């Protein structure tokens, strides 16, 4: 739950509503959040992801029991990447950076599979201390 909250906060931190609202295909923030929730629910149920977390971190992935309910079309057709903001360490430098990348890559893969997209995951470091 906390991991989902962190990822959603990081995604929303980078969300630009002015640019999104100018695209007629974008249906709003609530559908974007619903998409991230659905993708995270699927990712949490993925055995390879939960095994990775259990084997590399001091916690396990909480069970998501809710039905996955993706909205119909939450992304503008011009969107090419999902930007994930995380602390400034290089992605492979510590276990948390690797976990953030694993979550971001997993979310992006689930979204791409659902909507038949080719979005790329982009990581931007932010100072968090």
C-alpha positions as CSV (number, residue, x, y, z in Angstrom):
1,X,0.0,0.0,0.0
2,X,2.7,2.5,1.0
3,X,4.7,1.6,-2.2
4,X,1.6,2.2,-4.4
5,X,1.1,5.6,-2.6
6,X,4.7,6.6,-3.2
7,X,4.6,5.7,-6.8
8,X,1.3,7.5,-7.4
9,X,2.6,10.6,-5.6
10,X,5.7,10.5,-7.7
11,X,3.7,10.2,-10.9
12,X,1.3,12.9,-10.0
13,X,4.2,15.2,-9.0
14,X,5.3,15.0,-12.6
15,X,1.8,15.3,-14.1
16,X,1.2,18.4,-16.2
17,X,-2.5,19.0,-16.4
18,X,-2.2,22.0,-18.7
19,X,-0.5,20.0,-21.4
20,X,-2.8,17.0,-20.9
21,X,-6.0,19.1,-21.0
22,X,-4.9,20.5,-24.4
23,X,-5.1,17.0,-25.9
24,X,-8.7,16.0,-26.7
25,X,-7.9,12.3,-26.0
26,X,-6.9,12.9,-22.4
27,X,-9.8,12.1,-20.1
28,X,-8.5,13.5,-16.8
29,X,-6.6,12.9,-13.7
30,X,-9.0,10.4,-12.1
31,X,-8.7,8.0,-15.1
32,X,-4.9,8.3,-14.9
33,X,-4.9,7.4,-11.2
34,X,-7.3,4.5,-11.9
35,X,-4.9,3.3,-14.6
36,X,-1.9,3.4,-12.2
37,X,-4.0,1.7,-9.5
38,X,-5.1,-1.1,-11.9
39,X,-1.5,-1.6,-13.2
40,X,-0.1,-1.7,-9.6
41,X,-2.8,-4.2,-8.6
42,X,-1.8,-6.5,-11.5
43,X,1.9,-6.0,-10.8
44,X,1.4,-6.9,-7.1
45,X,-0.3,-10.2,-8.3
46,X,2.6,-11.0,-10.6
47,X,4.6,-13.8,-9.0
48,X,8.0,-12.8,-10.5
49,X,7.5,-9.2,-9.1
50,X,6.5,-10.4,-5.6
51,X,9.3,-12.9,-5.6
52,X,11.8,-10.2,-6.5
53,X,10.5,-8.0,-3.6
54,X,10.5,-10.8,-1.1
55,X,14.0,-11.9,-2.0
56,X,15.6,-8.5,-2.1
57,X,13.7,-6.4,0.5
58,X,12.7,-6.6,4.2
59,X,9.0,-6.8,3.3
60,X,6.6,-8.6,1.1
61,X,4.1,-7.3,-1.5
62,X,0.7,-6.8,0.0
63,X,-2.1,-8.9,-1.5
64,X,-4.4,-6.9,-3.8
65,X,-7.9,-8.4,-3.8
66,X,-9.7,-5.7,-5.7
67,X,-10.9,-6.2,-9.3
68,X,-8.6,-4.6,-11.9
69,X,-10.7,-2.0,-13.6
70,X,-8.8,-0.1,-16.2
71,X,-10.5,3.0,-17.8
72,X,-11.0,3.0,-21.5
73,X,-8.5,5.5,-22.8
74,X,-6.6,7.5,-20.2
75,X,-3.6,8.6,-22.3
76,X,-3.3,11.1,-25.2
77,X,-2.1,9.6,-28.4
78,X,1.0,11.9,-28.4
79,X,2.3,10.5,-25.1
80,X,5.5,8.6,-25.6
81,X,6.8,8.1,-22.0
82,X,5.9,7.9,-18.4
83,X,8.2,9.9,-16.2
84,X,9.1,8.5,-12.8
85,X,10.7,10.8,-10.3
86,X,12.8,9.3,-7.6
87,X,15.7,10.2,-5.3
88,X,19.0,11.2,-7.1
89,X,21.0,8.0,-6.7
90,X,21.8,6.2,-10.0
91,X,19.2,3.5,-10.6
92,X,21.5,0.6,-9.8
93,X,23.2,2.1,-6.8
94,X,21.0,0.8,-4.0
95,X,18.2,-1.6,-3.3
96,X,15.6,1.1,-3.2
97,X,16.6,2.6,-6.6
98,X,16.4,-0.9,-8.1
99,X,13.0,-1.4,-6.5
100,X,11.7,1.9,-7.9
101,X,12.9,1.0,-11.3
102,X,11.4,-2.5,-11.1
103,X,8.0,-0.9,-10.1
104,X,8.2,1.7,-12.9
105,X,9.2,-0.8,-15.5
106,X,6.4,-3.2,-14.3
107,X,3.8,-0.4,-14.3
108,X,4.8,0.7,-17.8
109,X,4.8,-2.9,-19.1
110,X,1.3,-3.5,-17.7
111,X,0.0,-0.2,-19.2
112,X,1.6,-1.0,-22.5
113,X,0.1,-4.5,-22.6
114,X,-3.4,-3.2,-21.6
115,X,-3.6,-0.3,-24.1
116,X,-1.3,-1.8,-26.8
117,X,1.1,1.2,-26.4
118,X,4.8,1.5,-26.6
119,X,5.4,4.0,-23.7
120,X,8.9,4.2,-22.4
121,X,9.7,4.5,-18.7
122,X,11.9,7.5,-18.0
123,X,13.6,8.1,-14.6
124,X,14.4,11.6,-13.3
125,X,16.4,12.0,-10.1
126,X,15.2,14.5,-7.5
127,X,16.8,15.5,-4.3
128,X,14.9,13.9,-1.4
129,X,17.1,14.7,1.7
